[in-house]
Amino acid sequence: MKNNIRRYLACDLGAESGRLIRGILENGRLFLDEIHRFQNIPVRSGDSLHWDLSSLQDEISVGLKKAGALGESFESISCDSWGVDYVLYDSQGTHINPTFHYRDPRTAEGVKNIFKRLPWESIFMESGIQFMPLNALFQMGAETSDRLNAAASFGGVGDAFNHWLGGRAVLELSMASTFQLYHPVKKDWSKKLIEAAGLQQEQLPEIVDPGTPIGFLSDDLVKQHGLNRMQVVASCSHDTGAAVAAVPAADERWAYLSSGTWSLMGVELSEPIINDLSMKLNYTNEIGYGGSIRLLKNIIGMWLIQECRREWEGQGDALDYEEMTRLAGEAAPFKSLIHPADSRFIPPGGMPDRIAAFCRESSQTVPGTKGAMLRCALESLALLYRNTLQDIEIMTGNRVDVLHIVGGGSRNRLLNQWTANALNRKVVTGPIEATAAGNILIQALALGHLDSIEDARQVISNSFPTETFVPVDQSKWDDAFERFQSLESSTSR
């Protein structure tokens, strides 16, 4: 590990907000500070939901100007974003608008169209990716022929911003693996899935490994913002890939939970698990740094809480997350439970009513207060984590001793404790900014400033505090889990 002071920039784009973060690597420690934070607000046009890439570009430019004002020299920059969504490029390399949001209702039609061309069993065995209607494969199945024919290529959202910064137009592997178009065993595009999506060979972008330098910051951005001509790196363009690279795990048998709008829970493996059991349980095999496999499940996460907050704010009752956690903690335990994997909880809008309807339909007490509603959601989420961990242990044949929770959702100490209780396992939380930290450390690896992923994880351990939660009230949570397992879910497992 080298001891020089190195500075990097990470652009971390999330489904609710984005950040430009400066990272300083010095003597085996990483220091992060937020240069600019901004909202990511989708655009609704009739029934359709799009991402506002122009607004995101403007906000990143604001962040770059602030970075330039620091008067520092940076080694490199990289953007990461959520998975599954894609940007289409025309023959001139210009974005074809709109860039659809994964919650756009067109995905239902896409699923029908793809299943007419290829059965689910073939799709899973080719991709190793769980069934979710929002996957890029199904989104492409909903595309019009005019848009697809006009597309010369495509990329992930994080990749698109790396291209805008000055890098080559590529698709980074951790992002490509979320699209359900890639074969993780053959380590190439799946011909069957590409054909089912309606794509031609000449439209397929170049895939690069995580941690690949792809160019330099453009001359225009250098001049506009007073920055040096730093390298542009495709780190892990998929935010979960970056976050898992920043899990401070050592020799223990561990699983991870990247907690945010979505909760992504899984283990890191050397080879994918693609068989009848993983298909039945609906698990996914995504690719991370160094060719590692993330066997995981995408679980609805803090979206339940975010949507309740948004609904109540629209009704004139604005609550911050700290107050919502307090209300949940004060409510009576285990009065009602939901199955967060039920498909009714995926669309935006009306979340409190959706939770109430689930409780009513399952002959449970309907939460009568905001605190009861929030407790129902959080306890149910912790029990879903237990269900997920059991699946993972069955598939791998290995017991997990500790769960590492990283990301913004790890701030919720109440949910962390309830997760430890539900799993009856030790839970270790932190770092909160795992995605940005992983993004930056992969840049450092790409440029030879760190020697290995083990070095990078040691940097995380040296740099950020963690908190440990040990399980309590086991019998109560065991009883609650029996109730949880009896709930009907309209989503396939």
N, C-alpha and C positions, 0 to 999 in steps of 0.2 A: 504494500500500500504506500503510495507516494504522499509526501507531507506538504507539498506546495499548496498555497491558497489558490483555489479555483472557484470561479463564479459561473453560474448557469441560470437560464431562464426556463421555466416550465409554464406552459399554458394549459390549464386543466379545465376542460369544458364539461360541466355536468348538466343534467336534465333540468335543474332549477336555476343554476347560477354558474358563472365562470370566474376564473381567477388567473392573474398573471403573478407568478411567484418567483422570487429570487432565491437561489440556493447557493450557499457558500460551503465548500468542502475544505476543511482545514484540520490537519493533524488527526485524521480518523474520525472527525465529527462533522455532522451536517447541520447547518443553521438555515432555517427557512424564514422568510418574511414576505408578507403579501404586499405586492406593489399596487394591484388594482383588482377590485372585485366588482362584478356586474351581474345583473339578472339575465336569465335566458328565458324569454317569454315567447312561446309559440304563437303563430298567427292562425286564426280561424277564418276560413273563407267558405261560407255556407256550411256544409257538413264536413268539410275537409280541414285537416290540421297540418300545418307546415312549420318548419324551422326557419327563423329569420336570420339567415346566414350573413346578410348585409349588416344587420345590427351587431352581430357578434364580431364581425370584422372591424367595425367602427370601434367597438369597445376594446378589442385587442390593440388597435392602433393607439388608443388613449393610454393603455398600459405600457406599450412600447415607448411612447413619448416620456412617460414617467420614469421608465428604466433608463432612457437616454439622459434624463436630467440628473441621474445619480453620478454621471461622469466616470463610470466604471467600465472596464473591459470584460466581456463575457466570452466564455469558451464556446458555448453553443446554446441552442434553443430547441424545444420540441413541444408539440401539441398532442394531447390525448383527449379522448371523448368517450361517450357511451358507445356501445356496439350496435349492431344490426342495421342501423340507418346508413344510407349511402347517398353520395352525390354523383349525378350523371354529368359527364363532360361531352361537349360537342367536339367537332374536328379541330376547332381552334383552341381547345383547352378551356373553354368558358363553361361555367355552370349552366345546366339546363334547369330552369326554375319550373315548379317549386321543388324543394327538397322535403319530402314527406316525413312527417312525425310517425314514430312507430305506433302511436295510439290512433292514427287515422283509421276510420272505419272501413276503408277499402280493403284492409287485410283479410276480411271475411271472404270477399270475392276471390282474393288471391289464393286462399287455401283451397277453395272449390276448384279453381282452374288448375292448380298444380296437382291436386289429387286425381284429376282426370287424366293427367299425363304420366303419373308415377305413383305407385302405392306407398303408404307411409313406411312400411317395412323396408322398402328399397331406399327411401330417403334417409332413414336413420342409419342403416348399415353402410351407406356411402359417406355420411357426414359425421356420425356419432354425436349429433346435436339434438337436444331435446325438442319436442314439439312446442312451439309458441307461434301463434298466428302472426306475431310481429317480426319474425325472422325475415331477413332480406330475401330469401328464396320466395317466400309467400308474398312479400311486398312486390317483388318483380313480376310475380304471377298476376298482379293486379295492374301492371303498367299497360298503357295503350301502345299499340304498335307504332304509332307516330313517335312517341317519346323514345322507345327502345331503339327504333331504327335510326333516330337522330343522334344517339349516343355513340361516341367513339370509344369511350371507356368509362370507368366509374371508380370511386374510392370511398373510404370511410370519412366521417366528418373530421376527425382528427387529422387524417391524411390530407384532406382537402386544405386545411389550414397550414399544414407543413408545406404544401405546394405553394400556397399563397405567399408564405414567408420567403420562398426562394428555392425550396427543395424540388427534386424531381417528382413528377406525378406517379406515385407508387401506392401500393396497398400493403401495409405492414402486416406480417403474418398473424400476430395476435388478434388484429381486427378482422383479417380475412377469415379466420377460423370461426368467427361468430356468424358469418353470413349464410351458413348451411349450403355452401357451394364448393367447399374444400374437403378433400379426402385426407384425414390426418394419418392414415396408415401408409398410403401411397405418396403422401407429402406432395400433392399436386392438386390442381383443380379436378373436380369430379366431372367427367364427360357427361354422365347421365343427368346430373343436377344442372349443369350449364345448359344442356339441351332443354330440360324441363322449364328452366327460367326464361327461355326464349333468347338466350345470348349466343353470339357468334364468337369463334375463337379469337378473331382479330379485335374484339372488344375487351378482352381480358387484360387487366392491368398487370404490370410487373409486381410480383410479390417479393418483399425483402424481409430478412430476419429482424427481430427486435434488436435494437442497438446498431442500426446501419446509418452512417453519415450519408446524406442524400443531396448535399449542396451547401450553399452559403446564403446568408441573409441577403435579400435583393438590394441592389444599389439604391433603388428608390426608397426603401425602408431605412436603409443606413442614413441617407441624406435627410429624409423627413424627420427622423427621430433622434439624430445625433448618436447613433449606435455604431459600434465597431462591426466589421464584417465577420461575424461569428458563424460557426457551422450550424447547419440545420440537420438534426438527427431524427430519424424515425426510431423512437425509443420503444415503448409499447404503446401504440396508438390507442389500443383499447384500455380504458381506465382500470378495469379489473386486473388486467395483466400487469399494469404498473403497480397497482396496490399490493398484489400478492408478492411482487418482487421486494416489497418493503415490509413484509411480515418478519418480525424479529425472532424467528424460530431457530432453534439449534438442533440438538440431537433427539428431542422429544418426539413422540408420535403425536402429530398435531394436525388439526384442521383449521381452516380460516373462514371467517365471515367478513366480507366486505360490505359494510352496512351503510346504506344511504337510501335514496328513493327506492332502489331495488336492494335486496339482500342477496348476495351471491355466496353460497356456502359450499365448501368442497375441500378436497385434498390435492396435494401436488404429487404427481406420479411421473414415471419415466415413459410409460406407454399408455395409450388410450384403452379404455374398457368399452368395447362395442360388442354387445351380445344381447341375447333375448331378455336377460334380466335388466340390464341397463336401459333397454328400450321400454320394457314394461314399466319400470320405475320412472322413466322419462328424465334421464340424466344426460348431461352434456359433457363433451370432451373439447375444451378450448386449449389453445396453445399459448404458452408463456415464454419467458426469457430462457434462452439456452435449449429450446425445444421441449421444455417441460410440458406436461399435460395437466390441466386443471380439470379434474373430474368434479363437476359441481352441478348445483341446481340454481337456476334463477328463481328467486322467491320474491313475491311482493314484499316490500320492506316498509320504510318510513312513509311511503306513499299513503298508507292508510291514515296516518297522523297528519301529514301535509294536507291531504284533501279535506279532512275534518276541519282543520284550521282555516283553510281557504273558504269553506262553506260558511263557517261561523263568522268569519270576517266580513263576508258579503252580507250577512244579516246584521252587521253593526256591532259584533262582539269580537274584537280583535284580541287574541290571546297569544302570548309568546310561548316558545317551547318549554321554557322553565316553568311557567305557570301551568301548562298542560300536564307536565310530568308530576307536579305537585298534586293536581286534582286527581290524576290517576292513582297516585300512591295513597291518597286518603279514601278512595272508594273501597267498598267491600269486595273481598276477593272472590273470584270464580263464580260470580252470579250468572254470567252468560259467556258463551264462547262462540267464535265464528271459525270457519275454515278459510284462512286468508287466500288459499289457492283457488277458491271459487271464482269463476270467470267474471262474475258480476262486479268484482272489486277492481277490475283492470281499468275501465273507462273513467275519465274525469267527470266530476260533478256528482252532487248528491250523496256523498259517502256516508254521512250519518243515517240517512234514510235507507241506504243499502244494508248497513250493519243491522239496523232495526228490523228490516224485512227478513234478513237471514235468521235472526233470533226468533222472530214471530213464526216463521215457517218451520223451524226446528223445535217448536213448543218450549222455548226458553223465555225467561224474563227479558223483556225489552228494556235496555238501559234507559233509565229515567233522567239521568243528569249527564252533563258533559264528562265529568270524571268517570262515571260508570261506563260511558261509551269508550273513552280512551283506555280504561283498564281492560275492558273486553278485548280491544284491538291488540294491546301490548301483550297480555297474557296469552292470547291465541297465537301471536307471532312467536313467542318463546316456545310454545308447544309444537308449532310447526318446525322450528329449528330442531327439536328433539326427534321428530319424525324423520327429518332429513338426515340427521346424523346416523340414525339407525340404518337407513337405507345404505349410506356410504360404507358403514362397517360391514354390512352384509355383502356388498359388491366387492370390496377389497379384501375381505377376510381378516382385517386388522382392526383392533380396538384403538380408538382415539383417546388420548389422555388429557389433552388440553385444547381448548378452542381459542384461537387468536381472533379478536374482533378489531378491525381497523376501519378507518373512514369516519365521516361525520356522525354517523349513527352511534359510534362508540362513546359519544358525549353523554348518552342517556344512561346514567348509572342505574336507574331503576330497571330498565330493560336488561342491562348487563347482569344484574343480580338475578332477575327472574330467569334469564337464559341459563345461568349456572345452576339454578334450582331445577329447572325443567330437564336439563341434560344430566344432572348429577355428575358434572365434570368441572374441573377448574377452568375459569375463563380469564384470559389476560387481554386487556384492552390497550390500544395505542400502537402506532401513532394515529392521531386524528387525520393529519394531512398525508396519509399513506400514498395516495395516488401521485401527488406532486413529488413526494420524496422518492418514490420508485421511478418516476419519470426522470428525475435528475440523476439518480444513481446509475440508471441505465445509460444516460448520456455519458457519465463519467467512465463507465465500462467501455462504451463505444470508442472513446478517445484515449483509452489506455491509462486513465488516471486511477482506476481500480483494477485489480487483477481477476476477481471472480465474484460470483453472486454471493458466496459465503462472506467475502470481504464487505460487500455492500450491506448484507444483513447485520454484520458486526457494527458497521457504521450506524445503522438504525438503533441497535442496542445501546451504543455509546451516546446517542444524541437525544433520544426522546424518552420521557417518563412513561412507564406502564403502570397499570393498576390491576391487581388480582382479586377476583371474586370467587369465593368458595361456596358450594351449595349448602342450603339449609331447607328445612320444612319438606323433606323428601317425600314423606307419605302423602302430604296434601297435593303435591305436584304429580305424584303417581296416580292418584285418584282423578285429578283433572285430566291427565293424559288419556285415561280410559274413556272419559266422556268425549274428549277431543276426537279420538279415533272413531267414535260412533257417528260423527257428523258426516252428512252427505256433502260431497263436493261435485259441482257440475263440470269441473275440469278433469281431463283424463290424467291418470297417473301411470 
